[in-house]
Amino acid sequence: MTKTKETLVVADAGVLIHLDELSALDVLNHYEAVFVPHAVWAEVQYHRPQALQHNNIKLIHYPSQPYSAKINALSALFTLHHGESEALSLCLEQSINTLLTDDTAARLAAKNLNLNVHGTLGLLLKSVHYQLRTPLEVLALLKEIPEKTTLHIRPQLLSDIIVKAQTEWKIKS
């Protein structure tokens, strides 16, 4: 299995906060750089400043830019917060095709723009493929989500994901 890096991604606040709550920001090492728009940076700085201090991840603080008419329309349609709108705008402006977000509305808006979207759970699961974490480590992190993070996820959905991962990785519960 090769360990090639994808080039660039744009992050929304939730993913950075939730991964830091799990001490798992290292799963972002698969990316060459993670762009963080100014509004997102400010939100993470307010809620979880240590997430911006991770030495092994290249986080790029990107200044605010005016939104295009398309982003303004999507922001209104999906009731996006400022950080989510900036993240989507940055994806378009810099031709970055992947957004990291846990927010449902932001995910829908990103899909509308034909962007790839990954959230905390997907990043954790993908970290096994990229040999950043072992299957057992990821399963332990998934089980810790309700107690250690502010990520809102239906318990049954999380349980289904854990069972599917155990089956795929041939791990007995």
C-alpha positions in Angstrom: 0.0 0.0 0.0 1.5 3.3 -1.0 1.4 6.4 1.1 0.9 9.1 -1.4 -0.4 12.5 -0.2 -3.3 14.2 -1.6 -2.4 17.8 -2.4 -4.7 20.3 -0.7 -7.9 20.5 1.3 -9.9 23.2 3.0 -11.1 22.6 6.5 -14.2 23.8 8.4 -13.9 24.2 12.2 -15.7 21.1 13.3 -13.3 18.6 11.9 -10.3 20.4 13.4 -12.0 20.6 16.8 -13.3 17.1 16.9 -10.1 15.5 15.7 -8.2 17.5 18.4 -10.7 16.4 21.0 -9.7 12.8 20.1 -6.0 13.7 20.0 -6.1 12.5 16.4 -5.2 15.5 14.2 -2.4 13.4 12.9 -4.9 11.7 10.5 -4.6 15.0 8.5 -0.9 14.1 7.7 -2.2 12.4 4.6 -2.7 15.9 3.1 0.2 18.1 1.9 -1.6 21.2 3.3 -4.8 22.1 5.0 -6.2 25.5 4.1 -8.1 27.2 7.0 -10.1 30.3 6.0 -9.9 33.2 8.4 -13.4 32.8 9.9 -12.8 29.1 10.6 -9.4 29.9 12.1 -11.0 32.4 14.4 -13.7 29.9 15.5 -11.1 27.2 16.2 -8.9 29.7 18.0 -11.9 30.6 20.2 -13.1 27.0 21.0 -10.0 24.9 20.7 -6.8 26.9 20.1 -4.5 24.0 20.6 -5.8 22.4 17.4 -4.0 25.2 15.5 -0.7 24.4 17.2 -0.2 20.9 15.8 3.5 20.7 14.5 3.1 17.9 12.1 0.3 19.3 10.0 0.7 22.1 7.6 -2.2 24.4 8.4 -2.4 27.5 6.2 -4.3 30.4 7.6 -6.0 32.0 4.6 -7.4 35.6 4.7 -11.1 36.4 4.1 -12.1 37.1 0.6 -15.4 38.5 -0.8 -17.9 35.7 -1.8 -19.0 35.1 -5.3 -22.7 35.4 -6.2 -22.8 31.6 -6.2 -21.5 31.3 -2.7 -23.9 34.0 -1.5 -26.8 32.1 -3.0 -25.7 28.8 -1.5 -25.1 30.4 1.9 -28.6 31.7 2.0 -30.1 28.5 0.6 -28.4 26.2 3.1 -28.2 28.7 6.0 -24.5 28.5 6.2 -22.4 30.1 8.9 -19.6 32.5 7.9 -16.8 29.9 8.3 -18.6 27.4 6.1 -19.2 30.0 3.4 -15.5 31.1 3.6 -14.5 27.5 3.3 -16.6 26.9 0.2 -15.5 30.1 -1.3 -11.8 29.2 -0.8 -12.4 25.8 -2.4 -13.7 27.5 -5.5 -11.2 30.4 -5.5 -8.2 28.1 -5.2 -9.6 25.1 -7.2 -9.4 22.8 -4.2 -11.8 20.0 -4.7 -12.1 18.6 -1.1 -13.8 20.2 1.9 -13.4 18.8 5.4 -16.6 19.4 7.3 -19.0 17.6 9.7 -21.8 20.1 9.1 -24.7 18.7 7.2 -25.7 21.9 5.4 -22.1 22.6 4.4 -21.8 19.0 3.1 -25.0 19.6 0.9 -23.7 22.9 -0.4 -20.3 21.3 -1.2 -22.0 18.5 -3.1 -23.9 21.1 -5.0 -20.5 22.5 -6.1 -19.3 19.0 -7.0 -16.7 19.1 -4.2 -15.5 16.0 -2.3 -16.4 16.1 1.3 -14.9 14.2 4.3 -15.8 14.5 7.9 -14.3 13.4 11.1 -15.6 9.8 10.8 -14.4 9.4 7.2 -11.0 10.8 8.0 -10.6 8.4 10.9 -11.6 5.5 8.7 -9.4 6.6 5.9 -6.4 6.8 8.2 -6.2 3.0 8.3 -5.9 2.9 4.5 -3.1 5.5 4.6 -1.4 3.6 7.5 -1.6 6.6 9.8 -3.6 4.6 12.4 -4.3 0.9 13.0 -7.8 -0.5 12.8 -7.8 -1.1 16.5 -6.8 2.5 17.2 -9.5 3.8 14.9 -12.2 1.6 16.5 -11.1 2.9 19.9 -11.4 6.5 18.7 -14.8 5.9 17.2 -16.0 4.4 20.5 -14.7 7.5 22.4 -16.6 10.0 20.2 -19.7 10.3 22.4 -17.6 10.9 25.6 -14.7 12.9 24.3 -16.0 15.1 21.6 -18.7 17.7 20.8 -19.5 15.9 17.5 -23.2 15.4 17.2 -24.0 12.0 15.7 -26.9 9.6 16.1 -25.8 6.8 18.4 -27.2 4.2 16.0 -25.3 5.6 13.0 -22.1 5.5 15.0 -22.8 2.0 16.1 -23.5 0.9 12.5 -20.2 2.5 11.4 -18.3 0.7 14.1 -19.8 -2.7 13.2 -19.2 -2.1 9.5 -15.5 -1.2 10.2 -15.1 -4.3 12.4 -16.5 -6.5 9.7 -14.4 -4.9 6.9 -11.2 -5.1 9.0 -12.1 -8.6 10.3 -12.0 -7.6 13.9 -14.2 -9.5 16.4 -16.2 -7.3 18.8 
